[in-house]
Amino acid sequence: MKCDEKLVRLEETYGDWVKQEKENCRLSSGAMTKELYPYQALFSPIQVNKTMIKNRVVMGPMGNLNMCEESGRPNDKMLQYFFARAKGGTGLLTTGLIPVSHGIDPTVTEVDDLSLFPRIDHARTVFAGWRDLAQGVHAYGSKIFIQITPGLGRVGPPTCVMTKHKIPVSASVNPSFYIPQLPCIPLTDANLKKIVKNCGQAAADAKEMGLDGIYLHGHEGYLLEQMTNPAFNRRQMGRYKDYEMFGLDIIREIRKRAGDSFPIMYRIDLSLALNETYQERMNEVSSLKRFKNGRTIKDTLHYMAKLVRAGVDLFDVDLGCYDNWWLPHPPEGMPAGCFLDMSRIAKEFFRRNNIKSNAGVDVPVVAVGKLGYPDIAEKAIRDGDCDMVMLARPLLADPDWCNKAFAGNVEEIRPCIGCQEGCVNEFILGGHPQCAVNPRTGFEERFPETFTPAEKKKNIAVVGGGPAGITFALIAAKRGHNVTLYEKSEKLGGKIAVGSIPKIKFDLRNYLAYLEKQMELCQEQYQLQVHKNTTVTAELLKEKAYDSVIFAYGTKEIFPPFEGREEANLILGTDLLEHPEKAEGANNIVIVGGGVVGCETAHWLANEYGKNVTVLEMLPHFMMGVCTANRGHLLHYLEKSGVRLYNCTKVKALAKDGVYVEQNQSQTVPDPYNTWQPLLPPNIPNPMEKAIKEEIVEKKIPADLIVLAMGGKADETFFFEAGEEHLAKEIYNIGDSSRAGRVLEAVRGAYHLAVRI
């Protein structure tokens, strides 16, 4: 097939490329195997401009918000965070985005000129942090590029309206991503030219600070893409009505200020994929209508060629933007190596057209998108799909990913579970980058790399073998304590063992396998005992006379006393996941509870068992509090799978053949399938949000099987009983048995206790 024909075919299909049949055939490859070891391609050096990088692994940019002093100077938290990944063997590190438009884009600066972002502009007082960062990274033989952004524009936080009384800016009159009713005002050419100058100054300063290159964020719909994509740039006059000009001006200015040999990397999406994602909705949703005429893949490739002629040395490519956020931030359900088609297209284009950098060498293409599986990363480079692979979240989960893969210790790599709760959601909510499975991420400056031996060895009982109990047991045993872990079921893992059953949860299965392996090794090397199929009682604990007892036995399922539940064909969602045979003969299934468990169960039933599924949620939105990318991905494919989502719907009674509900059918009820607008955190008011009116209709929804997925609540009964009876000198309650939460909270809490006890 000719290349142009291939582009047309991809243009027609890539927006919906995660089809279930394609997913099923590729998911099996998302495993932590080492069939291609030794990874000679992955760990071979590569030249970028005149800079040699020791291997083909790039640490992807994860926002370094709140990893700086309020002036923007990088602090020790940020330095130690990067040093850990450099020590772990990563060839090229990249920072999170660093704005250079303070004073122009009101979304990048806080009140009183304080900054969440590290800064390299502003004043020389910030320079020392960057010099220290560069020197520390170089000590491990790694290189580091600083990622700069001309601004956030329409995807910046809308709080600037409430706190500074300033309207967000953009290329044209575009709706704010977070509050579509809020229009962004177009930047003047004068301000845009000032940003161009700022980019050149940032590059000159970065070079002087000892950093190894500049990395431009021209992706995801940030301000650079708003200016360089006709979906957002609909200017009718001035220099920048040509949507390519702003990006080209920035590259030329950087080359002018930093010289020909200073590497420039550019992050770009081959397409926004909005038309392909939303199809007819692009004509129906007011906030999407104006974005229909975005760059095509062919347009983007020709723009990339111009960028190379202007001075770009290196690209990383993928798809999507904030308005279909699961594409640029692939959640757990997306296949491994999901964007290799994109990097392959770019490489073929450069090769076919003999496009070289200004240094006269090939232009490397970096592949992105769930490549934290060594065999897949190696194969991608061997097959010519890309020249380098970008790992972001995998290096947060395990900073030693490279060293472990190089040594062939793949089974020891702590896998990312794709939840995006610590790495993305945490800083959206006001925190800093963290990781659900690696509690040291973002706390490297506080917690040493090796555990401090216990001053006094204790006999410790851990009640519960979920992620909290396992994490605590592993660390406490390695510190020298005698630890006994009790698990009432026949297998470890708690809720993650059940949650890993659907095919799209392969990342969670990898994590469970990792925990099981770590427990095996710990039992061999340290004083750790594991007793499964054991229900712990007060008598048992009293008899053993432990010094400390750690309760981590999880939540108690919520089982409301619905009228008619005795006659209804009823099952808990967790029970059904473990026993899918109980759904045999049931064609119409109603799930009560629209949280993440209910929605994942619905996807599993619809796609793996072909069931007709309806999900009921009494709140206005499904999966409230879940990361926008993960939430959007699941909602998008629930709709494509034909799953009916009813929000603002309250269950009144259950019956043998259905569910009686009160449903609000007002036109003001939010569209349950809305994935183009995020949910604001509860503490951020939306002054333009319309009130939901009530038009209650009573109805019966037919059901052969009713699934309860209403979550769980902490049950502290046993913990309080232990305290009353003084079953040990020290008792602690961690994980879900203390407060129902996610893997992030369970692991983090267990770690904090285990390193100190």
N, C-alpha and C positions, 0 to 999 in steps of 0.2 A: 504494500500500500504506500502511495506517495505520501510525503510528509504533510503536504497541505491537506490531503484527504483525511489523514490521521487527526490533524488539528480540528477539522470540521466535525469529525466524529466525536472527539473529546469535548468540543464546545457544546455539543448537543447532549452529552450524557454525564459529564463529570459532576455536575451539581447534585446528582442523585447516585453517585457511584457506590455509595455504601449500601448496595442492595443486599437483601438477606442472603440470597444464594451465594453472592460473592463473599460475603462475610463468613458464612459457614465454611467455605472451602479454604479460607486463609487464616482463620483463627488458630488452627492447629499449629501454625508456624510461630505464634507468639509464645514461645517457650524458652526457658533459660537452658538451652542445650549447648554442647560444644563439639558438634560434629565436624566443624571446619577448623578446629584448633590445629596448629598454631595460626593466629590471625595475622598473617604476614602482610596482607593488604592494609588492614586497619592500622597496623603499627609501623607502617613505612612512612618516611618523611615526605613532605611536600613543600614546594616553593610557591610563595605568594608574593608577587612582585620580586623584590630582592631579599625577602625574609624567608628563612627556612623554619618550618614548623615540624616538630619531632614525630608527630603522628597525625592521623586523620580524624581525630575526635575533637569536636568543637563544643565547648560548654555554651548552651543556648542562653539567651538573655532572659533572666527572671528578675522582675522589678526589684531594685534594691531600696524600696521605700522604707523610711525610718531606720536606715542603716547609716545614718549620718547625724552630725550635730545639726541644730536647728538653722545654722548658717549654711548648711549644705556640705560642710567638710566631711569627707568619709571618715567614719570612726572605727574603733577597733573591732566592733561587731562585723562590719563589712570586710575589713582586712582579713580577719581570721577565717571568715566564710570562704573567701577566695583562696587563701593559702591552703585550706584543707583540700580543695579540688585540684590545685596545682601539685601538692604533695601526692595526691592520688593518681597522678600520671597524665592528666588531661593535657593535650597538646596546645590548644588555643582556648583561652577563656574570653568571654565577652561579658561586659557589665550589663545591668539593666539599663533602660533608657534614661538618658540624662538630658533634660530640656535645656535649650539655649535661647528660650523666648520669654524669660521672666520679664515682666513689665509690658509684654505685648499680648501674650496669651494668659488671661486671668485664671485659667484652671490649673496652672502648674505651680502657683505660689499660694501659700496660705496667708491668712491675715497677719499684718505686721511684718510682711516680707519674710516670714518663716518658710522653711522648705521641708517637705517630706522626701524630696529627691536629693541625692547627692548632686553637687554642682561643680562645674569647672569654669563657670563664668563668674561674674559677681565681683570677686576680689582675690588678691593673692593669698589671703588667709586660708583658702581651701587647698592650695597647691600641695602643701606638705602631705596631706592624706593621699593624694594621687601618687606622689613620689614614693612614699612608703609602700603603697600597693604594688607599684611596678617592680620595685626592688625585691619585695618579698616573693612575688610570683616568679621572677627570673631566677631566684635562688634554686628553684626546683626544675629549671630548664624549660619552663612553659612560657608562652607568649600571652599577652592580654590586649584586647582591643576595647576601646571605650565606645559604647553605643550612644550616639547623640540623636535627639529628635528636635525638629523645628517647633514642636508643640504637640498638644493633644487635640485642640480644636473641639469638634462636636462630640468626641468621645471622652472629653475631660469631665471631671466631677462637676455637677451643676451647682454645688454648694456655693460657688463664687457669687451666685445671684443673691443668696440669702446672707452670706457673711460679708461680702465686699460690694454688693449692689452693682456688679458688673456682669454683662452678658457674655457668654462664650463666643468665640470667633471661629470662622471656618473659611473655606475658599469662596463659597457663595452662601446664599441664604439657605442653610441646611438645618433640619431639626436636630436638637440635642438627642443623642442616643438614649440618655437616661430619662429625659422628660421630652418626648416628641412634640408636645405643645409649645416648647420653648425654642424659638428660632435663634440661630447663631448668626451674627453679623459678619459680612465679608471683610477680610483684612485688606487694607490699602496696599498698593504697590510699594509705597514708601516703607511700610512696616515689613513687608515681605523682603525687600532689599536689605533691611536692617538684619533680619533673621539670617539671610545669606551671609552677610558679613560676620555675624556671630558664629556661624558654622565654621567659617575659615579661621576665626580666632580660636575657637575651641580646638580645632585640629592642630594649630600651631602650638597652643599651650600643651595639648596632650603629648605631642612629640617632645617638647622641652621637658615634660615631667617624666619621660622615659617609657611612656606607653607605646605599644608596638603598632597601633593602627587605629583607624577610625571606622566605625560601623554605623551606617545610617539606617534608621528605622523608617522604611518606606512602605510599610505593610499594615494590615489590620484596620485601615481606615484612620490611622493617626494623621496629624496635620500634613506631613509630607505626602501621604497618599491622597489626602483631600485635595491637595493642589495638583497632583500628577495623575488624577484619574477623572475622566469626564463624567463619571457618575456623580461626583461631588463638585468638580470644578466646571461651572457653567457660566464663567465670566464672559462678558460681551466686549470688553475693551481692556486696553492696557497690555503690558508686556506679558502678563501671566494668564491671558486668555488662552494662550497655547499651553495645554496642560503638561507638556513635557519640559517646559522652559525652567520652572522652579527647581526641579531636580538637577537639571543640567547645570544651571547657574551655581548650585551648591557644590557640585563636584568640581567645577572649574575653579571656584574660590578656594576650596580645600587644596587643590593641586597648586594653586598660586601661593598659598601661605605655607604649606607643609612640604612642598617639593615633589618631584616625580617618583621618588622611591618609597614614600610613606604609604603603606597599604591602605586601600579603601575597600570596605566591604559594604554591600547593599542588601538589605532585607526586602524582598518583594513577593507579592502573590501574583501568579500568572493570571488570575482573574478573581474578582470578588465572589463569583458564583452565586450572586443573588438571584438572577433570573432563573437559574436552574434549580435553586433551592425552593423559591417561593412561587414560581410559575405564575398562575393567574392572579395570585395575591399582589403581584407587582402592579397590577392595574386597580386593585381594590383598596389597599392599605395606604392611607394618605402619607405616612412617613416613609413608605418604600417607593411610591410612584416616581419620584424625581431621580431615583437611583438606577433606572433601567438601562441607561446608555453608558455602562462602564467599559473599561478596556477589555477587549477580547484577548485570548491567548496570543493570537498573531500580533495584535497591537503591542502587547507587553514585550514580546520578544524583540520587536523592532526598536522599542524604547530602550530595552536592555543593551542592544547593539550601540545605540547612541551614548548610553551611559559609559560603556567601555571606551569608546573613542574619547569621551571627556575625561576618563581617568579611573573608572572603577576596575578593581582587580579581582573581585570575588563576590559571588552571589549566594544567598540561600533563598530557596523558592518553595512556596506552597500555595494554598488557596484560602479564600474567605476573608472576613472582616468581623467587626464587632456584631453586626446585624445577623450573622450566622456564626456565632462565636465558637461553636464546637469544631468548626473546621480549622481555624488557626490554633485552637487549644484542644487537641483531640482527647476526649475522655476515654474512660476504660473500655467502652463498648466499641470503639473504632479499631479497625484491624492494625496489626503490626505493619510497619513500613507503608503507611497509608498514602504517602505522597511521593513515592518513588517514581510514579508516572510523570510527575511534574519536573523533577530534577532531570529525568531522562530526556524529556522534551527540550529543556534548556541546553543540555549537553549536546544533543544532536544538532540543534540549531547553530551553536557556536562552531561545532566541528564542520558541518556542511558548508558554512559560510566563511570558514577559516578566520574566525574572529580571535585576535590576540590582544592581550593587554598592552598598555603603553610601554611595558617592560619587555615586550616581545615574546611573552610566554603564554601558554594556554590560560584561559580564564576558568579557574576551578568553580564547580558548582557543589554547594552543600545541600544534602538532602535532610529534610526534617520530617517529623511525624512518627512517633512511637518506634524509635530505632534502638531502644535500650536492651536489645536481645543480641548478644555478640554474634551469633551465627547469621542473623539477618543483616546486621551492619556490615559484616565481612563480605557476605554475598553481594550486597548492593554495590560495594566498591569493586569487587572482582568482576561483576557482570557489566560494569561500566554505567550503572544507573546514576552514579554520582562520583565525586572525587573525595568528599569528606562527609561525615555524618555529624549531625547536631544532636546532642543530648542535653536536655535542660532538666526536667524533673528526675530522670534516672540518676543524675549526678547529685541531686538533692537527697534522693533516697540512699545513695551510696557514693560518697565522694571518692572512694577507692575503686570505682568501677573499672577504670583503665588498668590499674595495677593487677586487679584480680583477673580480668580477662586476659591480659598479657601472660600471666602465670598459669592460665588454664584453670583457675579456681572459680569457674563460672557458678557452681552451686553455692558459693559463698557470697555472691552478689545479692544484696538486699534489693528486691525489685520494687519499682514504683507501682502503686495500685490504681493510678489514674483518677483518684478522687478529687484532686485539685483543691482540697480544703485548706491545706497549709500553705501551698505555694501560690495560689491565686486568691482564694476567698479571704485568707487571713489579712492580706494587706488592703483588700477592698473594705474590710471591716475596721481598718485602722491599725493593723499590726504590721509585722515585718515578715519576710519569707521564712517559712518553716516547712516541715514535712510530717505527714501523718505517720510514716513508718520509721523515720529517723529523727528521734527527739533531740538530737544534738544540732541538727540543721538550724542555723540562725542563732545558736547559743554557743558557737565554738569558742567564743572569748570567755565563757563562763565555765564550761565543762571540759576538762582535759580529755585528750584523745584516749588515754588509758585510764582504767578505773583505779581509784585509790583503794588499796587493801583495807579491809575492815580492821579497826583497832581491836575490837572484841568480837570474836566469832560467835554467832548466835544460832540456835536451832529455830528455824522459821517454817511455819506452815503457810502455804498459799492455797486459798480455797477458790478454785475456779481456773480453768485452763483456756480462757479467751485471750485476746491480745494483751490485755492489761496484766493478767496473771502470768502469762508466758514471759512478757518483757521483764517484769519484776524478778521472776525466778532466775532467768538467765543472768541478769546483772548481779543480783545478790549472791548467786553461787560463784560467779567469777571473782567476786570480791572476797571470797573465803568463807561465807556463811554456809551452814548446813541447811539445805532447803528441801522441803518436801511439798510437791504440788499435788493437789487432789482435784480430779475432774469427775463429775458425776456420770458423764456419758462415755461412750467407747472411743471417742476421738477428741483430739485437741482442736482448738480454734474458736469455740463459742459461736457467736453469730456469724463470723466470717466463714466458718465451715459451711453453714447453710447458705449464706449469701454468695458463695462462689459456685453454686450449682449451675445457674444459667450459662449458656455458652459465651455470652458477651462479657462474662465476669472472669475471663481467663487470667487477667492480671492479678486478681484476688486469689485465684488458685495458685499462681506462682508464689505469691507471698505466703500462703498457707504452707506450701511445700518447703519454702525457706525456713519458716518457723519450726516445722517438724524436724528438719535437718539440724538446725541449731540446737534443738532440745536433745537430739541424739548425741551430738558431739559434746554437749555440756554434761550429759550424764556419764560419758566416758572419761572426761577429763577433770570434772569437779564434783563436789559433794551435792549432787542433785538427784532426787528420787521423784518418780512420777507414778501416781496411782490413779488409773482410770477406773471407770465404773464404780466409783466410790462416792457415796453420799456422806458428807461430813456432818457429824452431830456434835453437840456440846460435850457429850460424854467422851467422844473420841479425842477432842482437843484437850480436855481436862486430863485424860489418861496419859497423853503424850507429854504434857507439861512443857509446851513450847515457850520459848522466850518471847517470840513475836508471832502474831497471826495476821495475815494479810487477806482481807476479804475482797474477792474480785469475781463474784459469782453471777454478775450480769443483771439483766432486768427481768421484771415480771410482765408478761404479756397483758395488754389492756383488753378486757373482755366485757364490754358494756352489757348491762342486763336488758337487752332489747326485748320488747314484747314479741312472743312467738318463737323465741330462739330454740325452745325445746323441740318443736316440730320441724324446724328448718334443717336443710342439709347444709351443715355449717362446718367450717374448718379454718384453723389459723393458717395464715400465709406461710409461716415457717414450717409448719407440719406438712403442708402441701408440697413445698419445695423438696422436702426429704422423701415424700411419698407421692410422687406424681400419679401413681396408679389410682389414687383416690379420686382423680378427675375423670377417670374412664367413664364413658357414657354420658358425661355432662357436656353439652354443646354450648349452652349459654351460661356464662360464669360472671357473677357480679362480685367485684372487690370493693369492700368498704374500707376506705382510707386511701387518700391520694398523696401520701408521703413517698419517699424514695422506694421503700420496700413494696408498697402497693403498686407503684408504677413499673418497677422492675419485674415484679411477678406477672403483671399484665403483659408486658413485652414477651416474657418467657412463655406464657400460655398461648399467646397469639401466634408467635413465630416458631416455636418448637413443637407445639401440639395442635395448631390450627383451630384454636377455640375462638368463639365469639365472646369478647370480653367488654365489660362496662366497669368503669371505676367511678366511685362516688366520693366526693370530697365536700365537706360542709363549709370550708373556708373559700374565699374568692379565688385562690390560686393553688395550683398543685405544686408539691415539692418546695414549699417555702423554706428559704434558708440554704438550699442546695446551690453549689457553684453554678453560675449562669451557663457556662459551657456544657456541663453535665446535664443540667436541667433541660436546656434547649435541645440537646441531642436526643434525649429520651422522649421528650414531647413530640419532636419532629417525626420520629420513627414510630411512635405510638399512633400518630395520625395516619401515617402511611400504611400501618398494619391494620387499620380499620378499628382500632380500639376507641370506644366511645368514652369521652371524659365529661362528667357532669360535675361542675363546681357549684358552689352555693346550693348544695343539695343535702338535706338533712334526713337521715334514716329515722322513720317513725316506728316501723314494726317489720318483723321477718315472717315469712310464710314458707310452706313446703315448696311452693313453686315460684317464689319471687320475693321482692323487697318493696315495701311501701315507703314512699319518700314524699317529702315536701321540697319541691324544686322552685327556685327563684328563676323565672323565665323572662325577667325584665331585660330590655335591650342594653341596660347599663351594666349587666353582669359581664365581667371580663371574658374575652375569648380564651378558653382553656388551652388552645393550641398556639397561643402567641409566643413565638420564640424570637421575635425581632425587637422586643423591648424587655429590658431586665427588670427585676423587682428591686426597688430601692431598699436598703436596710431600714428596719423599723424606726431608727433614730433620725432618719433624714426625711423630713416632710416634703411632700410634693404639693406645692401650693396650687398647682393646676389640675390636680386629680379630681375627677368628678365623683360625687357620691353615688353609691349603688342603691337604686330604688328597689322596692320589693313588689313583685307580682308572683305570689306564691301559688303554685299549682300542685295539687295532690295527685300522685300517679303510682302505678304499680309497675315495676320493672321485672320482667320474667327472668327466672334464674333456676337452673338445674343444680347449681352449687353456689354457695355464698362463702366468700373468703374474707376473713377478718385480718386486715393489715393496718391496724391502728397504732402500731408501735408498742413500746414498752415503757415502764416507769421503774425507777429505782425502788428496790425493796430492801430496806435497811433493817428489817426485823431481826435477822440473825446477828448482824453487827451489834445492834443495841443489846440483844440478849447476852452476847459475849462480854460486853462492857459491864452489864449488871452482875454477871457471875464471875467477873475477873478471870476469864479463861486463859489469859496470858498477861505478862507485865506490859506488853505493848500490843495494841490492836489498831489496825488501820483499815479503812474502807476506800477502795480505789475503783476506777473504771465505772462501768454502768451500774454496778450495785450501789455506787455512791451518787452518781448523777448520770442519767441516760444521755449518751452522746455518741460520738463517732470514733473511728479508730484513732484519729488525731488526739482527742482528749484522753482516751484510754491509755495509749502508749506514752504520751507526754507525762501524764500524772504518775504512771508506774515508774518511769525513768527517774523522775525527780525524787521519788521516795527511795528507790533502790540505790542510788548513788550516795545517799546520805545515811541510811539506816545502819 
